[in-house]
Amino acid sequence: MSPISRRDFLKVAGLALGSAFIPDVALAAGEDSSNQIGMLYDATKCVGCNACTNACRQWNHTEVEKDPSGLYDAPTDLSADTWTLIKLYEGEEEHSFVKRQCMHCLDPACVSGCPVHALQKTSEGPVTYDPDRCIGCRYCMYTCPFHVPRFSWDDVVPVIAKCTLCNDRLADGNGPACAERCPTGALVWGRRDDLLAEAESRLENNSDRYVNHIYGKDDVGGTSVLYLSHVPFEKVGLDDLGTEPIPQLSEDAGDVIIPSILVGGPLLLAAIRSISKRDGWEESWPL
Amino acid sequence: MAALDKTKKPMPVAFYPLLALTLIAIGLSIYRLAVGLGPTTNMSDYSPWGIWITVDLFLIPVAGAAFTLSLISYFFGREHYHKAVRPAVLAGFLGYVIVGVLLFLDVGRWPQFYNIFVPGFINVHSFLEEISLCVALYTIILLIEVAPIFLEKWNIKTPIRWIKRSIYVIAGAGIVLSALHQSSLGSMFLIMSHRLHPLWWTPALPVLFFLQAGYAGLGTTAIVITLIWKAKKMPVDRVLLRRIGQAMAINLLLYLAVKAGDWLGAGEIPLLLRPDAFGWLAWFEIFIGIFVPLAILLSKLISHSAGPFWAGVFALIGVFINRLVITWIGLALPSPHPYTPHWIEIMITIGMIAGGFLVYGMVVRHFRLFPDRQEAYPTN
């Protein structure tokens, strides 16, 4: 449950082992993440029944979001009360359902940005949230490339709300409520590398059925929730975000800028002060 | 206030409206804390930040006045700037206090806002955390730097001597903290390349924000001292204003070079030429905020008594547009309820800024913002 990211681990390991061993360490770290629990969603098998949304509500005790007639639970987007839902994509010739929830990134931007470690990536896979730490700054809502974290705006002291990958079920050996409820097998759960192998074999055996890409395998550095689809991913709201982890540039910049200013700043100030001509400064205190 | 009675001057006309606005804002702030963000703001899951964040990100470079003037006078040792230090540091201090108040109102889980200072919770990778710590520490530094204005009036000499003796450490720490958080405000958006409009997102954001703090701070100083001199019917020091204008011009030129370099390097010129809102906004921002001030500062107008003042005004408008896009327009997602500020958000913002003007005006009226060279402090 430690908040230490893979790259921090690499840095420490790299220091300990020396730079020659870094490639091996990187492999070891990669295997570590593939042991995490994840989910595989296959859009070609989804019938849009919303059983997953319902299972999520029952386990997490979220409120239904009724349609105007009051007859149906009909959320239109993720919200503080809806942590997963099935959306419909309708193109001219094709249509598809797509399940949305937290992707549980391997290197999550929300975790990198959160000032107080209220969001953490656990070694088991889930990205979890601790309201006792959260100050409600909502930075995570902007850093997340999938627009997942939502805020309970109507509460006097609101919370961030999102899918937890049913972290509180995993400990007992159960899977995420949504994956266990799915009646068509469109959503399955398991170890991430098992799911990747399954996805690879589906792509291989039914290459005409799928877009040849497992979304989340390498996207944004990898996610714990993986997708297969028969329509291009960007059409169902899963944009091409590259394979570099979202926090990479930000964390690299911080590693350079902050120590440089902290060390270089005072030195530069001392240098400026010693070479500047002093216009009679000592006599006139501007304060 | 005892000082008020002694002067026996009639209150300026602006006093009562400013006081009223401030009191309304305080009342609305208590209401916001009591009922939450939902009923008092128009923020939503699609625009989780509103006008308060925009104003914070505008006021911080404006309050950079204290940063730039401290650097120039304490470290570059330019005596001629010294008389602008007090007005600039006071503007900076009040700016940061307003930012602190607005941030406190903005964080949803305000009863535990102090978590940001709990060592075990601190995330060293988070630029937002670093900004929070720097802003808090820097506000304390500014409080120490403005303290002599009040201490000398009340004839409390010992702490002034301490401050005077350690001014390099105090001002130096303030400059380092400023360099950190002014640039980090830009770094905060490095992690949003997927969200911020490409004309504004660039890996050079920390550099751009740092340069903006430079010229916005100098511009604010030019505006503030011009207004004070006009109000107090003091002679305008055109040499000082020209020098501030020159320093501003350097920062503006550097900013323009980095910005243009980024647009060219990233191949974003077609976006600039596209006749959509963002293309127009980018041009408008550069024209009003960079070209107009540069036209004033690089021409004879820099020596006109109102030249640096207007250069400052236009530069600040440019920074405001910049921060408006970066915190709001350029981050917006397609939304069922596009964000426009709730009237309570607007009234709290206006009222808190009015409070800043009110306090500044009272200090100008009753304390000495331009200490004379010899009599500023007793030597012992």
Interface residues (C-beta under 8 A of the other chain):
Chain A: P3 S5 T76 D77 L78 S79 A80 A109 S112 G113 C114 P115 V116 H117 P131 D132 R133 C134 I135 G136 C137 R138 Y139 M141 Y142 T143 P145 H147 R150 F151 W153 D154 D155 V156 V157 P158 V159 D239 L241 I246 P247 L249 S250 E251 A253 G254 I257 I258 I261 L262 G265 P266 L269 I272 R273 S276 K277 R278 D279 G280 W281 E283 S284 W285 P286 L287
Chain B: A34 V35 G36 L37 G38 P39 M43 S44 D45 P48 W49 L71 S73 Y74 F75 F76 G77 R78 E79 H80 Y81 H82 K83 V85 R86 V89 D106 V107 G108 R109 W110 P111 Q112 F113 N115 I116 V118 F121 I122 N123 V124 H125 S126 F127 L128 E129 E130 S132 E145 P148 I163 K164 I167 Y168 G172 I175 V176 A179 L180 S183 S184 S187 M188 L190 I191 M192 S193 H194 R195 P203 P206 L331 L333 P336 P371 R373 Q374 A376 Y377
